[in-house]
């Protein structure tokens, strides 16, 4: 009655935008024909935490207390 039948209302526009976003997202995912993704890499962990006056392990050359220890 109040609709014109053209589908230009805000609800249908949001619906089309959402469908477009879903299609774009699915294009980014690996398919059956693509090579499998490599296994995740575990981060390197050191056993000893540096003391306050040791050099910072980030490589800045500063003392740990002045760099990453703050």
C-alpha positions as CSV (number, residue, x, y, z in Angstrom):
1,X,0.0,0.0,0.0
2,X,2.7,2.5,1.0
3,X,5.5,0.7,-0.9
4,X,6.2,1.4,-4.5
5,X,7.6,-2.1,-5.2
6,X,11.0,-0.9,-6.4
7,X,12.9,-2.1,-3.3
8,X,14.6,1.2,-2.6
9,X,13.7,1.4,1.1
10,X,16.5,1.4,3.7
11,X,15.9,-2.2,4.8
12,X,16.4,-3.7,1.4
13,X,19.4,-1.5,0.8
14,X,21.0,-2.7,4.0
15,X,20.2,-6.2,3.0
16,X,22.0,-5.8,-0.3
17,X,25.0,-4.2,1.4
18,X,25.2,-7.1,3.8
19,X,25.0,-9.6,1.0
20,X,27.8,-7.8,-0.9
21,X,30.0,-7.7,2.2
22,X,29.4,-11.5,2.8
23,X,30.4,-12.2,-0.9
24,X,33.5,-10.1,-0.6
25,X,34.5,-11.8,2.7
26,X,34.0,-15.3,1.2
27,X,36.3,-14.4,-1.7
28,X,39.1,-13.9,0.8
29,X,38.7,-17.4,2.4
30,X,40.7,-20.3,1.0
31,X,38.7,-22.7,-1.1
32,X,39.0,-26.4,-1.8
33,X,41.3,-25.8,-4.7
34,X,43.6,-23.5,-2.9
35,X,46.8,-24.6,-1.1
36,X,46.2,-25.2,2.6
37,X,47.4,-22.5,5.0
38,X,50.7,-23.1,6.8
39,X,50.5,-24.1,10.4
40,X,50.7,-21.2,13.0
41,X,54.1,-20.2,14.2
42,X,54.7,-20.3,18.0
43,X,56.3,-17.1,19.4
44,X,59.9,-17.3,20.7
45,X,59.9,-17.2,24.5
46,X,62.9,-16.6,26.6
47,X,63.2,-18.3,30.0
48,X,64.8,-15.5,31.9
49,X,63.3,-12.0,32.3
50,X,66.0,-9.3,32.1
51,X,66.9,-7.4,35.2
52,X,66.5,-3.7,35.5
53,X,70.0,-2.7,34.6
54,X,70.5,-5.3,31.8
55,X,70.3,-4.2,28.2
56,X,66.8,-4.3,26.7
57,X,66.1,-7.4,24.6
58,X,64.2,-5.3,22.0
59,X,67.6,-4.2,20.6
60,X,67.3,-0.5,21.4
61,X,70.6,-0.5,23.3
62,X,68.9,1.2,26.4
63,X,68.7,-0.3,29.8
64,X,65.6,-2.4,30.3
65,X,64.3,-0.1,33.1
66,X,64.4,2.9,30.6
67,X,62.9,1.1,27.7
68,X,60.4,-1.8,27.9
69,X,60.5,-2.1,31.7
70,X,58.3,1.0,32.2
